[in-house]
Structures are given as C-alpha cells and as structure tokens.
Amino acid sequence: MSSHPHDEEHRDLAADPADAGVRRGMRAVTGDSFSLGEAIGGVRGVVEAILPGLVFVVAYVLTTDLTTALVGSGAAALVTVGARLVQRTPVTQAVGGVLGIAVGVIWAWTSGEAEDFYVWGLWTNAAYLVAFVVSIVVRWPLVGLFVEAVRAGFVEQSAAQRPAKDGGAAADDTAQTASPWAPLAAWRADADLVRRYTIASWFWVGLFGIRLAVKVPLYLDGDVGWLGTMHLALGLPLWGLVLWLTWVVVRGAHREEPAADAADDRA
C-alpha cells in the first residue's frame, strides 16, 4: 500500500513482532471488528501520511518557491523516519513515505513544475484503477487476493493458527505436500466469496476513480494549492472510508467455517 495513503494496502501483509495483534491496512478488514484508529496506524500513522504533503502545499502556497516546498516536504518525511529510529519502533511505513516523497521531489525538481510533485501519485492511482478493474473482469477481484493472503499464512503466525482436520500422519503429509499458494485460488470456488470480494473491489475502483477525476484536471490546470488540498482530502480520509466499507462487505464471509469443521469432526 509513500505518503500516498493507498500504499497502506500493502504495508502490513507481513506482520511485525512489534505490532502483534494489531490490524493495519488491509489486515483490518479480516477482523471481527473494525478499528479505524488501528487501520490507519493511530495518530502517528495519520501524521506520517499527511505531514510531508501538508508541508509541501503550505510552503508553496505561502512562498511560491518550489525549492523551499520540496526541501520542507523532504525534511518532514525524514523526521518521521528519524523519530521511529530514535524510539526503536518499526520504520516500514515511514520509509515508504520517504520513498514516495523522494519520487515526487525528484520529478518536480527535474521538471521545475510544482504540480509534478503529485504526478507519481496520479500514475499509481491510475495503475491501481486498471489493476482492480481487470481483476474484476477476469473474476479474480484483488480484494479477494489480499484478504485470502492474510488468512492463508502470508501474515506471520496465521498458518500456525489453522487447525488440521484429519490429524496424525495424514495431516503431516498434507502439510508437506500442499502448495502454500493454494489458498489464494481456493476461494474462487465459493460463489459468495467471489461476490463479496467483487463488491469490495468496486469500492477501490471508486476510490481511485474519484481521486483521478478530481485531481487530474487540477494537475493539468497547474493549480497547486487546490491540487495539494484535494490530495490530502481524498487521501487518508477516503482510504479509511473504503477500508471500512470493505470490512462491512467482507466480514462474516468465513464465519461458518468453525461449524463446518465441527460437523466434519463428528462424522
């Protein structure tokens, strides 16, 4: 899932020991309950997501000096990483933000146009939009891949939490021979899961489509003030809303499994 909030979709597919029990990004949609605070990384997550972009647009609007805005934004991103290093907390999210800002800074510095600070975000949103639409058309909705990746063991310890139904040597043989990638495709045999994940994927199509529909005209007009404002307004707040909508659709999709497993054990 960079300072661009859509990069939050990917940041926690691998669990960090320091975040044990915490569901952030797309991991948040797999829980029985949804915490917006946890999903966005708390107050620190909000600050790290918006600070560099906020510094850039405020500095540019006040000074109309591109160098000042770029240096300020880059410094703000580095501060977020430095704070985590000093406190010895995971730096994955902050480093992602620095990389995203670095691309924007280099692009704008090279072109000399302040609006190019946001062009990388426009391209990545367009790429995500196309990817989600294609995934829906071919009936491999990306939300399904993300959610099932979390459930299938691509998050630390999740594989250990899945009970073996048959037990004994047969279970050991299955564990040794089963492909770790199998769960990423198995859900497609369940029509209800495909329907849920397709609906949820349309929410993400809407997110990226709204961002592009609003920001591309502002970019083409060179209206940096409004472009920066809409970048912030359609960033973390809209991302958090779509995460919650995804959770609403996805929750309960696997709730029947414990009962089914119990019935198998009694047979």
One Martini backbone bead per residue (centre of mass of N, CA, C, O) as a GRO file, in nm:
protein
  267
    1MET     BB    1   0.026   0.092   0.000
    2SER     BB    2   0.435   0.649   0.121
    3SER     BB    3   0.218   0.926   0.134
    4HIS     BB    4   0.023   0.752  -0.006
    5PRO     BB    5  -0.247   0.586   0.122
    6HIS     BB    6  -0.264   0.334  -0.077
    7ASP     BB    7   0.000   0.198   0.047
    8GLU     BB    8  -0.146   0.066   0.296
    9GLU     BB    9  -0.240  -0.210   0.162
   10HIS     BB   10   0.077  -0.339   0.201
   11ARG     BB   11   0.244  -0.291   0.473
   12ASP     BB   12   0.088  -0.557   0.653
   13LEU     BB   13   0.131  -0.852   0.529
   14ALA     BB   14   0.372  -0.830   0.720
   15ALA     BB   15   0.448  -0.902   1.027
   16ASP     BB   16   0.525  -0.737   1.326
   17PRO     BB   17   0.618  -0.797   1.642
   18ALA     BB   18   0.531  -0.504   1.744
   19ASP     BB   19   0.222  -0.569   1.602
   20ALA     BB   20   0.083  -0.761   1.769
   21GLY     BB   21  -0.267  -0.765   1.705
   22VAL     BB   22  -0.245  -0.563   1.472
   23ARG     BB   23  -0.471  -0.397   1.236
   24ARG     BB   24  -0.354  -0.301   0.922
   25GLY     BB   25  -0.498  -0.208   0.672
   26MET     BB   26  -0.606  -0.490   0.516
   27ARG     BB   27  -0.613  -0.644   0.790
   28ALA     BB   28  -0.872  -0.501   0.906
   29VAL     BB   29  -1.089  -0.675   0.725
   30THR     BB   30  -1.042  -0.963   0.898
   31GLY     BB   31  -1.205  -0.879   1.131
   32ASP     BB   32  -1.473  -0.869   1.361
   33SER     BB   33  -1.355  -0.584   1.393
   34PHE     BB   34  -1.336  -0.218   1.356
   35SER     BB   35  -1.040  -0.001   1.350
   36LEU     BB   36  -0.943   0.296   1.242
   37GLY     BB   37  -0.695   0.351   1.411
   38GLU     BB   38  -0.545   0.088   1.337
   39ALA     BB   39  -0.562   0.102   1.025
   40ILE     BB   40  -0.389   0.395   1.024
   41GLY     BB   41  -0.185   0.397   1.286
   42GLY     BB   42  -0.289   0.626   1.419
   43VAL     BB   43  -0.157   0.925   1.480
   44ARG     BB   44   0.111   0.860   1.346
   45GLY     BB   45  -0.004   0.769   1.075
   46VAL     BB   46  -0.129   1.040   1.002
   47VAL     BB   47   0.124   1.214   1.013
   48GLU     BB   48   0.294   1.048   0.805
   49ALA     BB   49   0.085   1.087   0.566
   50ILE     BB   50   0.047   1.426   0.573
   51LEU     BB   51   0.295   1.606   0.632
   52PRO     BB   52   0.457   1.636   0.364
   53GLY     BB   53   0.216   1.744   0.194
   54LEU     BB   54   0.146   1.983   0.377
   55VAL     BB   55   0.416   2.130   0.362
   56PHE     BB   56   0.423   2.173   0.061
   57VAL     BB   57   0.159   2.338   0.014
   58VAL     BB   58   0.211   2.561   0.220
   59ALA     BB   59   0.488   2.657   0.122
   60TYR     BB   60   0.400   2.725  -0.171
   61VAL     BB   61   0.167   2.922  -0.115
   62LEU     BB   62   0.346   3.125   0.060
   63THR     BB   63   0.617   3.137  -0.155
   64THR     BB   64   0.637   3.009  -0.454
   65ASP     BB   65   0.874   2.803  -0.374
   66LEU     BB   66   0.995   2.505  -0.468
   67THR     BB   67   1.240   2.450  -0.291
   68THR     BB   68   1.110   2.495  -0.017
   69ALA     BB   69   0.891   2.276  -0.047
   70LEU     BB   70   1.078   2.032  -0.098
   71VAL     BB   71   1.254   2.051   0.154
   72GLY     BB   72   1.026   2.041   0.360
   73SER     BB   73   0.908   1.768   0.279
   74GLY     BB   74   1.165   1.597   0.309
   75ALA     BB   75   1.214   1.665   0.607
   76ALA     BB   76   0.949   1.551   0.718
   77ALA     BB   77   0.999   1.259   0.630
   78LEU     BB   78   1.267   1.220   0.791
   79VAL     BB   79   1.151   1.270   1.072
   80THR     BB   80   0.970   1.017   1.086
   81VAL     BB   81   1.208   0.821   1.078
   82GLY     BB   82   1.378   0.932   1.314
   83ALA     BB   83   1.166   0.885   1.535
   84ARG     BB   84   1.163   0.575   1.505
   85LEU     BB   85   1.462   0.521   1.555
   86VAL     BB   86   1.478   0.643   1.840
   87GLN     BB   87   1.223   0.450   1.941
   88ARG     BB   88   1.237   0.165   1.811
   89THR     BB   89   1.043   0.148   1.566
   90PRO     BB   90   0.883   0.073   1.302
   91VAL     BB   91   0.975   0.190   0.952
   92THR     BB   92   0.805   0.113   0.705
   93GLN     BB   93   0.606   0.350   0.665
   94ALA     BB   94   0.813   0.585   0.666
   95VAL     BB   95   0.987   0.483   0.431
   96GLY     BB   96   0.761   0.485   0.223
   97GLY     BB   97   0.723   0.793   0.241
   98VAL     BB   98   1.006   0.875   0.147
   99LEU     BB   99   0.995   0.743  -0.132
  100GLY     BB  100   0.749   0.899  -0.236
  101ILE     BB  101   0.871   1.181  -0.197
  102ALA     BB  102   1.124   1.145  -0.368
  103VAL     BB  103   0.980   1.117  -0.637
  104GLY     BB  104   0.836   1.393  -0.628
  105VAL     BB  105   1.088   1.568  -0.598
  106ILE     BB  106   1.238   1.480  -0.855
  107TRP     BB  107   1.018   1.550  -1.058
  108ALA     BB  108   0.990   1.853  -0.985
  109TRP     BB  109   1.288   1.935  -1.008
  110THR     BB  110   1.327   1.855  -1.306
  111SER     BB  111   1.077   2.032  -1.426
  112GLY     BB  112   0.987   2.291  -1.235
  113GLU     BB  113   0.702   2.172  -1.139
  114ALA     BB  114   0.492   2.155  -0.874
  115GLU     BB  115   0.271   1.947  -0.980
  116ASP     BB  116   0.486   1.704  -1.008
  117PHE     BB  117   0.470   1.603  -0.712
  118TYR     BB  118   0.183   1.435  -0.802
  119VAL     BB  119   0.228   1.239  -1.048
  120TRP     BB  120   0.286   0.966  -0.915
  121GLY     BB  121   0.004   0.938  -0.785
  122LEU     BB  122  -0.152   0.931  -1.050
  123TRP     BB  123  -0.022   0.678  -1.171
  124THR     BB  124  -0.085   0.482  -0.937
  125ASN     BB  125  -0.389   0.514  -0.946
  126ALA     BB  126  -0.420   0.417  -1.237
  127ALA     BB  127  -0.300   0.137  -1.193
  128TYR     BB  128  -0.503   0.042  -0.979
  129LEU     BB  129  -0.754   0.078  -1.145
  130VAL     BB  130  -0.684  -0.125  -1.365
  131ALA     BB  131  -0.631  -0.371  -1.184
  132PHE     BB  132  -0.917  -0.389  -1.059
  133VAL     BB  133  -1.081  -0.411  -1.316
  134VAL     BB  134  -0.946  -0.661  -1.431
  135SER     BB  135  -1.001  -0.848  -1.186
  136ILE     BB  136  -1.309  -0.839  -1.224
  137VAL     BB  137  -1.335  -0.939  -1.516
  138VAL     BB  138  -1.162  -1.219  -1.439
  139ARG     BB  139  -1.248  -1.312  -1.145
  140TRP     BB  140  -0.992  -1.164  -0.953
  141PRO     BB  141  -1.035  -1.002  -0.701
  142LEU     BB  142  -0.809  -0.828  -0.513
  143VAL     BB  143  -0.934  -0.848  -0.234
  144GLY     BB  144  -0.920  -1.155  -0.224
  145LEU     BB  145  -0.611  -1.177  -0.231
  146PHE     BB  146  -0.551  -1.013   0.021
  147VAL     BB  147  -0.727  -1.162   0.230
  148GLU     BB  148  -0.622  -1.456   0.171
  149ALA     BB  149  -0.330  -1.394   0.238
  150VAL     BB  150  -0.378  -1.340   0.535
  151ARG     BB  151  -0.528  -1.619   0.599
  152ALA     BB  152  -0.295  -1.823   0.458
  153GLY     BB  153   0.012  -1.712   0.580
  154PHE     BB  154   0.140  -1.416   0.501
  155VAL     BB  155   0.104  -1.390   0.798
  156GLU     BB  156   0.220  -1.409   1.089
  157GLN     BB  157   0.097  -1.721   1.230
  158SER     BB  158  -0.156  -1.808   1.058
  159ALA     BB  159  -0.084  -2.101   0.994
  160ALA     BB  160  -0.077  -2.200   1.298
  161GLN     BB  161  -0.402  -2.139   1.338
  162ARG     BB  162  -0.464  -2.377   1.153
  163PRO     BB  163  -0.641  -2.652   1.165
  164ALA     BB  164  -0.632  -2.994   1.162
  165LYS     BB  165  -0.864  -3.235   1.061
  166ASP     BB  166  -0.713  -3.535   1.054
  167GLY     BB  167  -0.447  -3.577   1.153
  168GLY     BB  168  -0.153  -3.696   1.187
  169ALA     BB  169   0.013  -3.814   0.917
  170ALA     BB  170  -0.180  -3.694   0.708
  171ALA     BB  171  -0.137  -3.399   0.791
  172ASP     BB  172   0.168  -3.395   0.743
  173ASP     BB  173   0.157  -3.464   0.441
  174THR     BB  174  -0.016  -3.223   0.359
  175ALA     BB  175   0.176  -3.001   0.463
  176GLN     BB  176   0.412  -3.093   0.266
  177THR     BB  177   0.236  -3.086  -0.023
  178ALA     BB  178   0.101  -2.834  -0.002
  179SER     BB  179   0.038  -2.544  -0.143
  180PRO     BB  180   0.083  -2.213  -0.039
  181TRP     BB  181  -0.106  -2.102  -0.292
  182ALA     BB  182  -0.391  -2.234  -0.281
  183PRO     BB  183  -0.567  -2.021  -0.113
  184LEU     BB  184  -0.558  -1.800  -0.350
  185ALA     BB  185  -0.782  -1.994  -0.519
  186ALA     BB  186  -1.008  -2.145  -0.353
  187TRP     BB  187  -1.227  -1.909  -0.321
  188ARG     BB  188  -1.342  -1.926  -0.625
  189ALA     BB  189  -1.551  -2.169  -0.549
  190ASP     BB  190  -1.699  -1.931  -0.395
  191ALA     BB  191  -1.956  -1.734  -0.475
  192ASP     BB  192  -1.976  -1.548  -0.225
  193LEU     BB  193  -1.684  -1.452  -0.219
  194VAL     BB  194  -1.673  -1.333  -0.500
  195ARG     BB  195  -1.896  -1.126  -0.453
  196ARG     BB  196  -1.770  -0.973  -0.217
  197TYR     BB  197  -1.493  -0.904  -0.354
  198THR     BB  198  -1.618  -0.747  -0.588
  199ILE     BB  199  -1.757  -0.525  -0.434
  200ALA     BB  200  -1.502  -0.426  -0.284
  201SER     BB  201  -1.340  -0.358  -0.544
  202TRP     BB  202  -1.531  -0.128  -0.637
  203PHE     BB  203  -1.451   0.068  -0.415
  204TRP     BB  204  -1.157   0.104  -0.522
  205VAL     BB  205  -1.233   0.212  -0.792
  206GLY     BB  206  -1.371   0.462  -0.679
  207LEU     BB  207  -1.131   0.587  -0.538
  208PHE     BB  208  -0.942   0.619  -0.787
  209GLY     BB  209  -1.148   0.767  -0.965
  210ILE     BB  210  -1.192   1.017  -0.789
  211ARG     BB  211  -0.907   1.116  -0.775
  212LEU     BB  212  -0.869   1.156  -1.082
  213ALA     BB  213  -1.118   1.339  -1.142
  214VAL     BB  214  -1.006   1.572  -0.953
  215LYS     BB  215  -0.679   1.596  -1.006
  216VAL     BB  216  -0.619   1.613  -1.307
  217PRO     BB  217  -0.736   1.896  -1.372
  218LEU     BB  218  -0.551   2.042  -1.165
  219TYR     BB  219  -0.288   1.958  -1.296
  220LEU     BB  220  -0.342   2.081  -1.581
  221ASP     BB  221  -0.382   2.378  -1.444
  222GLY     BB  222  -0.167   2.423  -1.204
  223ASP     BB  223  -0.326   2.388  -0.916
  224VAL     BB  224  -0.160   2.346  -0.631
  225GLY     BB  225  -0.342   2.415  -0.396
  226TRP     BB  226  -0.585   2.225  -0.473
  227LEU     BB  227  -0.425   1.971  -0.522
  228GLY     BB  228  -0.315   1.943  -0.232
  229THR     BB  229  -0.588   1.942  -0.091
  230MET     BB  230  -0.707   1.690  -0.242
  231HIS     BB  231  -0.487   1.496  -0.162
  232LEU     BB  232  -0.568   1.501   0.139
  233ALA     BB  233  -0.883   1.457   0.126
  234LEU     BB  234  -0.839   1.184  -0.074
  235GLY     BB  235  -0.682   1.014   0.115
  236LEU     BB  236  -0.712   0.900   0.417
  237PRO     BB  237  -1.021   0.934   0.448
  238LEU     BB  238  -1.104   0.760   0.198
  239TRP     BB  239  -0.944   0.509   0.271
  240GLY     BB  240  -1.089   0.451   0.541
  241LEU     BB  241  -1.372   0.419   0.421
  242VAL     BB  242  -1.306   0.180   0.229
  243LEU     BB  243  -1.213  -0.012   0.443
  244TRP     BB  244  -1.484  -0.026   0.591
  245LEU     BB  245  -1.655  -0.123   0.351
  246THR     BB  246  -1.495  -0.380   0.315
  247TRP     BB  247  -1.557  -0.500   0.592
  248VAL     BB  248  -1.865  -0.512   0.565
  249VAL     BB  249  -1.853  -0.722   0.328
  250VAL     BB  250  -1.641  -0.942   0.446
  251ARG     BB  251  -1.767  -1.000   0.692
  252GLY     BB  252  -1.849  -1.340   0.761
  253ALA     BB  253  -1.744  -1.523   0.522
  254HIS     BB  254  -1.603  -1.744   0.751
  255ARG     BB  255  -1.801  -1.809   0.996
  256GLU     BB  256  -1.893  -2.114   0.913
  257GLU     BB  257  -1.634  -2.295   0.949
  258PRO     BB  258  -1.641  -2.407   1.242
  259ALA     BB  259  -1.904  -2.572   1.203
  260ALA     BB  260  -1.800  -2.746   0.971
  261ASP     BB  261  -1.564  -2.874   1.128
  262ALA     BB  262  -1.736  -3.004   1.350
  263ALA     BB  263  -1.895  -3.189   1.160
  264ASP     BB  264  -1.649  -3.347   1.058
  265ASP     BB  265  -1.563  -3.459   1.341
  266ARG     BB  266  -1.840  -3.622   1.389
  267ALA     BB  267  -1.826  -3.818   1.129
   0.00000   0.00000   0.00000
